Amino acid sequence: MADRTDAAGARGLRLVLGLAAAVVIAIGCARFSSIIGPTALALVVTICVQPARVLLERIGLGRGFASAVVIVLVLLFAIGFSFALVISVAQFATLLPQYSAQFTELEHSVGDALSAVGIGQQQVSAVFAEFDPTKIVAFASGLVGSVFGFGFSTFLVLSLIVFMTLDAGWGRLIAARLHPFRPVLVDALFAYTVSVRRYMVVTALLGAAVALLDTLALWLLGIPGAVLWGLLAFITGFIPNIGYWIGIIPPVFLALLANGWQNAVAVIVIYAVINGVIQSGLQPHVVGSAVSLNQTIAFLSVVVWSAVLGPLGAILALPLTLLVRALLVDANPESRWIRPALGDVEGLAPPKQRKQQRQQRKGMHA
């Protein structure tokens, strides 16, 4: 009995020490978020473009030349995305003064309606002060710009992508050399790259389709800054659970100011249909078991990583959480029992359903 008590006490002590270490690491990551965030983004981008570099090698290009081609394509995409962002934000900033009168009129209308139920104009003004169009645009452009901003972070991301892509050419050789000594760790990291690549590539492709459809719909409805809100929809597509609400609030509010409540309702309906069909209906079937995180863990990932790394942490929440799981759970056979609690419930499904899931996963790998 004493041995069991001592073992339980040791496990409790390890748990407390582990949580304390996690808090210290989180504080350190927050302190150096300007370096860790861009590094994580560069790592995810490098993982996603690795198959393209491998394909170029298979068709006869040298390792260095194949890496150079991939680097050029990534840099061109980054420059094009940043240019579109700057142009759309600049164009929208010139439109803001045109809606100051509508904003004031909306504030008075809502104040008159709420005064009938005992809410004063002062409280209404305080609420509307938080929904100032300039603040909405600043928030949206800041969230989008956190991915492809300018300055030191941009230079760091692009430089790391170049260096990581060049080093990735030796990745398989290094993994093959390390596998006999650390097979579990190497397998866990390989599975991590496959999961992250599948999740990010599918999310990016479907997010681009959503952004294109949203932009087209907003343009047809006459919503100001349609391109900016399309870019915002693309970025927020990487934020699980709450990204949809972040992406829809600015265009709905601007639709209400520019064209009235009917136009705002139309935006809500269109966004719900597009996002519901593509991101809620199609994406889970395409991604399959790549993530294997339950909804609670996914939501907490956004909360924690956004607190540690800012908006970029929210966008990279799932890849970062998958990396932590790969290092602490998948690479440790004694900790794999916790995977079902994190969301990997494939082994808990009925045999027929497990067979279908395995076939689906094999199709994804193929």
C-alpha positions as CSV (number, residue, x, y, z in Angstrom):
1,M,0.0,0.0,0.0
2,A,2.9,2.4,0.8
3,D,4.5,1.7,-2.6
4,R,1.2,2.6,-4.3
5,T,1.0,5.8,-2.3
6,D,4.5,6.7,-3.1
7,A,4.0,6.0,-6.8
8,A,0.8,8.1,-6.9
9,G,2.6,10.9,-5.1
10,A,5.5,10.7,-7.6
11,R,3.0,11.0,-10.5
12,G,1.3,13.9,-8.9
13,L,4.7,15.7,-8.4
14,R,5.6,15.1,-12.0
15,L,2.3,16.5,-13.1
16,V,2.7,19.6,-11.0
17,L,6.3,20.1,-12.2
18,G,5.2,19.5,-15.8
19,L,2.5,22.2,-15.6
20,A,4.9,24.6,-14.0
21,A,7.4,24.0,-16.8
22,A,4.7,24.5,-19.3
23,V,3.8,27.9,-17.8
24,V,7.4,29.0,-17.8
25,I,7.8,27.9,-21.4
26,A,4.6,29.7,-22.4
27,I,5.9,32.9,-20.7
28,G,9.2,32.6,-22.5
29,C,7.5,32.0,-25.9
30,A,5.4,35.1,-25.3
31,R,8.5,37.1,-24.5
32,F,10.1,36.1,-27.7
33,S,6.9,35.9,-29.8
34,S,8.4,38.2,-32.5
35,I,10.9,35.4,-33.3
36,I,9.0,32.2,-32.4
37,G,5.9,33.2,-34.4
38,P,7.6,33.8,-37.7
39,T,9.8,30.7,-37.1
40,A,6.7,28.6,-36.7
41,L,5.1,30.1,-39.8
42,A,8.2,29.4,-41.8
43,L,8.4,25.8,-40.6
44,V,4.8,25.2,-41.5
45,V,5.3,26.7,-45.0
46,T,8.4,24.6,-45.5
47,I,6.5,21.5,-44.5
48,C,3.7,22.3,-47.0
49,V,6.0,22.9,-50.0
50,Q,8.3,20.0,-49.3
51,P,6.4,17.6,-51.7
52,A,6.8,20.1,-54.6
53,R,10.6,20.1,-54.0
54,V,10.6,16.3,-53.9
55,L,8.6,16.2,-57.1
56,L,11.0,18.5,-58.9
57,E,13.9,16.2,-57.8
58,R,12.1,13.2,-59.2
59,I,11.7,14.7,-62.6
60,G,15.5,15.3,-62.8
61,L,16.2,18.7,-61.2
62,G,19.1,18.9,-58.7
63,R,18.5,19.3,-55.1
64,G,19.7,22.9,-55.0
65,F,17.8,23.9,-58.2
66,A,14.6,22.3,-57.0
67,S,14.8,24.1,-53.7
68,A,15.5,27.4,-55.5
69,V,12.4,27.0,-57.7
70,V,10.2,26.3,-54.7
71,I,11.7,29.3,-52.8
72,V,11.0,31.6,-55.8
73,L,7.3,30.4,-56.0
74,V,6.8,31.0,-52.3
75,L,8.3,34.4,-52.3
76,L,6.2,35.4,-55.3
77,F,3.1,34.3,-53.5
78,A,4.1,36.2,-50.4
79,I,4.8,39.4,-52.3
80,G,1.5,39.1,-54.3
81,F,-0.5,38.5,-51.2
82,S,1.1,41.4,-49.4
83,F,0.5,43.7,-52.4
84,A,-3.1,42.8,-52.6
85,L,-3.5,43.4,-48.9
86,V,-1.9,46.9,-49.1
87,I,-4.0,47.9,-52.1
88,S,-7.3,46.7,-50.6
89,V,-6.6,48.4,-47.2
90,A,-5.6,51.6,-48.8
91,Q,-8.7,51.7,-51.0
92,F,-11.0,51.0,-48.1
93,A,-9.4,53.6,-46.0
94,T,-10.4,56.2,-48.5
95,L,-14.1,55.1,-48.2
96,L,-14.4,55.3,-44.5
97,P,-15.3,59.1,-44.2
98,Q,-18.3,58.5,-46.5
99,Y,-20.1,56.4,-43.8
100,S,-19.7,58.7,-40.8
101,A,-23.2,60.1,-41.3
102,Q,-24.7,56.6,-41.6
103,F,-22.9,55.5,-38.5
104,T,-24.3,58.4,-36.5
105,E,-27.7,57.8,-37.8
106,L,-27.6,54.1,-36.9
107,E,-26.4,55.0,-33.4
108,H,-29.4,57.3,-32.9
109,S,-31.8,54.8,-34.3
110,V,-30.6,52.0,-32.0
111,G,-30.6,54.5,-29.1
112,D,-34.2,55.4,-29.7
113,A,-35.2,51.8,-29.9
114,L,-33.4,50.8,-26.8
115,S,-34.6,53.8,-24.8
116,A,-38.0,52.2,-24.8
117,V,-36.7,49.3,-22.8
118,G,-34.8,51.4,-20.3
119,I,-31.4,51.6,-21.8
120,G,-30.0,55.1,-22.0
121,Q,-28.2,56.8,-24.9
122,Q,-25.0,57.0,-23.0
123,Q,-24.7,53.2,-22.8
124,V,-25.5,52.9,-26.5
125,S,-22.8,55.4,-27.3
126,A,-20.3,53.5,-25.3
127,V,-21.2,50.3,-27.2
128,F,-21.0,52.0,-30.6
129,A,-17.6,53.5,-29.7
130,E,-16.2,49.9,-29.8
131,F,-17.8,49.3,-33.2
132,D,-16.3,52.4,-34.8
133,P,-15.6,51.5,-38.5
134,T,-12.0,52.7,-38.2
135,K,-11.5,50.2,-35.4
136,I,-13.1,47.4,-37.4
137,V,-10.8,48.1,-40.3
138,A,-7.8,48.4,-38.1
139,F,-8.6,45.1,-36.4
140,A,-9.2,43.3,-39.7
141,S,-6.1,44.7,-41.5
142,G,-4.0,44.0,-38.4
143,L,-5.2,40.4,-38.3
144,V,-4.5,39.8,-42.0
145,G,-1.2,41.8,-41.8
146,S,0.0,39.7,-39.0
147,V,0.7,36.9,-41.5
148,F,2.3,38.9,-44.2
149,G,3.3,42.1,-42.5
150,F,6.2,44.3,-43.2
151,G,9.4,44.9,-41.3
152,F,11.6,42.6,-39.3
153,S,9.0,39.8,-39.1
154,T,8.6,39.6,-42.9
155,F,12.4,39.6,-43.4
156,L,12.7,36.8,-40.8
157,V,9.9,34.7,-42.3
158,L,11.2,34.9,-45.8
159,S,14.8,34.3,-44.7
160,L,13.8,31.2,-42.7
161,I,11.7,29.8,-45.5
162,V,14.8,30.1,-47.8
163,F,17.1,28.4,-45.3
164,M,14.6,25.8,-44.1
165,T,13.8,24.8,-47.7
166,L,17.5,24.4,-48.5
167,D,18.0,22.3,-45.4
168,A,14.9,20.2,-46.0
169,G,16.6,18.6,-49.0
170,W,18.6,16.6,-46.4
171,G,15.5,15.8,-44.3
172,R,14.9,12.3,-45.5
173,L,18.6,11.3,-45.3
174,I,18.8,12.7,-41.7
175,A,15.6,10.9,-40.7
176,A,16.9,7.6,-42.2
177,R,20.1,8.0,-40.2
178,L,18.3,8.8,-36.9
179,H,15.6,6.2,-37.3
180,P,17.6,3.2,-35.9
181,F,18.4,5.1,-32.8
182,R,15.1,7.0,-32.2
183,P,12.5,5.2,-34.3
184,V,9.5,6.3,-32.2
185,L,10.5,10.0,-32.3
186,V,11.3,9.9,-36.1
187,D,7.9,8.2,-36.8
188,A,6.1,10.8,-34.7
189,L,7.7,13.7,-36.4
190,F,7.1,12.2,-39.9
191,A,3.4,11.7,-39.0
192,Y,3.3,15.3,-37.8
193,T,4.6,16.6,-41.1
194,V,2.0,14.5,-43.0
195,S,-0.9,15.7,-40.8
196,V,0.2,19.4,-40.8
197,R,0.7,19.3,-44.6
198,R,-2.7,17.7,-45.3
199,Y,-4.5,20.1,-42.9
200,M,-2.8,23.3,-44.1
201,V,-3.0,22.5,-47.8
202,V,-6.6,21.5,-47.7
203,T,-7.5,24.4,-45.5
204,A,-5.7,26.8,-47.8
205,L,-7.3,25.5,-51.0
206,L,-10.8,25.4,-49.5
207,G,-10.2,28.8,-47.8
208,A,-9.2,30.3,-51.1
209,A,-12.4,29.0,-52.7
210,V,-14.4,30.5,-49.8
211,A,-12.5,33.8,-50.0
212,L,-13.2,34.0,-53.8
213,L,-16.9,33.2,-53.4
214,D,-17.2,35.7,-50.5
215,T,-15.4,38.4,-52.4
216,L,-17.6,37.9,-55.5
217,A,-20.8,37.9,-53.4
218,L,-19.8,41.0,-51.5
219,W,-18.9,42.8,-54.7
220,L,-22.2,41.9,-56.2
221,L,-24.0,43.2,-53.1
222,G,-22.0,46.5,-53.2
223,I,-20.2,46.0,-49.9
224,P,-17.2,48.3,-49.5
225,G,-13.8,46.7,-49.3
226,A,-14.9,43.3,-50.8
227,V,-11.3,42.2,-51.5
228,L,-10.2,43.0,-48.0
229,W,-13.0,41.0,-46.5
230,G,-12.2,38.1,-48.8
231,L,-8.6,38.2,-47.6
232,L,-9.9,38.2,-44.1
233,A,-12.1,35.2,-44.8
234,F,-9.1,33.3,-46.2
235,I,-6.9,34.0,-43.1
236,T,-9.7,33.3,-40.5
237,G,-10.4,30.0,-42.2
238,F,-7.3,28.7,-40.4
239,I,-8.7,29.6,-37.0
240,P,-11.0,26.8,-35.8
241,N,-14.4,27.4,-34.3
242,I,-14.2,31.2,-34.0
243,G,-12.6,32.2,-37.3
244,Y,-15.9,32.3,-39.1
245,W,-17.3,34.9,-36.6
246,I,-14.2,37.1,-36.9
247,G,-14.4,37.1,-40.7
248,I,-18.2,37.8,-40.9
249,I,-18.6,40.7,-38.4
250,P,-16.8,43.5,-40.4
251,P,-18.6,43.0,-43.8
252,V,-22.0,42.6,-42.0
253,F,-21.4,45.9,-40.1
254,L,-20.3,47.7,-43.3
255,A,-23.2,46.3,-45.2
256,L,-25.5,47.7,-42.5
257,L,-24.0,51.1,-42.8
258,A,-23.8,51.2,-46.6
259,N,-27.0,49.5,-47.7
260,G,-29.2,48.9,-44.8
261,W,-30.3,45.9,-42.8
262,Q,-31.6,43.9,-45.8
263,N,-28.1,43.9,-47.2
264,A,-26.6,42.9,-43.9
265,V,-29.0,39.9,-43.7
266,A,-28.0,38.9,-47.2
267,V,-24.3,38.9,-46.2
268,I,-25.1,36.7,-43.2
269,V,-27.1,34.2,-45.3
270,I,-24.4,34.0,-48.1
271,Y,-21.6,33.6,-45.6
272,A,-23.5,30.9,-43.8
273,V,-24.2,29.0,-47.0
274,I,-20.7,29.2,-48.4
275,N,-18.9,28.4,-45.1
276,G,-21.4,25.8,-44.2
277,V,-21.1,23.9,-47.4
278,I,-17.3,24.1,-47.9
279,Q,-15.7,24.5,-44.5
280,S,-18.2,22.7,-42.3
281,G,-19.4,20.1,-44.8
282,L,-16.6,19.4,-47.2
283,Q,-13.4,20.1,-45.3
284,P,-13.9,17.5,-42.5
285,H,-14.3,14.7,-45.0
286,V,-11.3,15.8,-47.0
287,V,-9.0,16.3,-44.1
288,G,-10.1,13.1,-42.5
289,S,-8.1,12.1,-39.4
290,A,-5.2,14.4,-40.1
291,V,-5.8,16.5,-37.0
292,S,-7.6,14.1,-34.5
293,L,-8.2,16.8,-32.0
294,N,-11.6,17.3,-30.3
295,Q,-13.5,20.5,-30.4
296,T,-12.5,21.5,-26.9
297,I,-8.8,21.1,-27.5
298,A,-9.1,22.9,-30.8
299,F,-10.8,25.9,-29.2
300,L,-8.4,26.0,-26.3
301,S,-5.5,25.8,-28.8
302,V,-6.7,29.1,-30.3
303,V,-7.1,30.7,-26.9
304,V,-3.7,29.6,-25.6
305,W,-1.6,30.2,-28.7
306,S,-3.2,33.6,-29.4
307,A,-2.3,34.6,-25.9
308,V,1.2,33.4,-26.3
309,L,2.0,34.5,-29.9
310,G,-0.8,37.0,-30.8
311,P,-2.9,36.7,-33.9
312,L,-0.3,34.6,-35.7
313,G,-0.7,32.1,-32.8
314,A,-4.4,31.8,-33.5
315,I,-3.8,31.1,-37.2
316,L,-1.1,28.4,-36.4
317,A,-2.9,27.1,-33.3
318,L,-3.6,23.6,-34.7
319,P,-0.1,23.0,-36.2
320,L,1.5,24.1,-33.0
321,T,-0.7,21.9,-30.9
322,L,0.0,19.0,-33.1
323,L,3.7,19.6,-32.7
324,V,3.3,19.6,-28.9
325,R,1.3,16.3,-29.2
326,A,3.9,14.8,-31.4
327,L,6.8,15.5,-29.0
328,L,5.0,14.8,-25.7
329,V,2.5,12.1,-26.6
330,D,3.2,10.4,-30.0
331,A,7.0,10.2,-29.3
332,N,6.4,8.7,-25.9
333,P,4.8,5.2,-25.9
334,E,3.9,5.6,-22.2
335,S,1.8,8.7,-23.0
336,R,-0.1,7.4,-26.0
337,W,-3.0,6.3,-23.8
338,I,-4.1,10.0,-23.7
339,R,-4.7,10.3,-27.4
340,P,-8.4,9.4,-27.3
341,A,-8.9,12.1,-24.7
342,L,-7.4,14.6,-27.1
343,G,-9.6,13.6,-29.9
344,D,-8.1,10.5,-31.6
345,V,-11.2,8.3,-31.2
346,E,-10.7,6.1,-34.2
347,G,-9.9,3.1,-32.0
348,L,-13.2,3.7,-30.1
349,A,-15.4,3.4,-33.2
350,P,-17.2,0.2,-34.2
351,P,-15.1,-2.2,-36.3
352,K,-16.9,-1.4,-39.6
353,Q,-16.4,2.3,-39.0
354,R,-12.7,1.8,-38.2
355,K,-12.2,0.0,-41.4
356,Q,-13.8,2.8,-43.4
357,Q,-11.6,5.3,-41.6
358,R,-8.5,3.3,-42.4
359,Q,-9.4,3.1,-46.0
360,Q,-10.1,6.8,-46.1
361,R,-6.7,7.5,-44.5
362,K,-4.9,5.3,-47.0
363,G,-6.6,7.2,-49.8
364,M,-5.4,10.4,-48.4
365,H,-1.8,9.1,-48.2
366,A,-2.1,7.9,-51.8
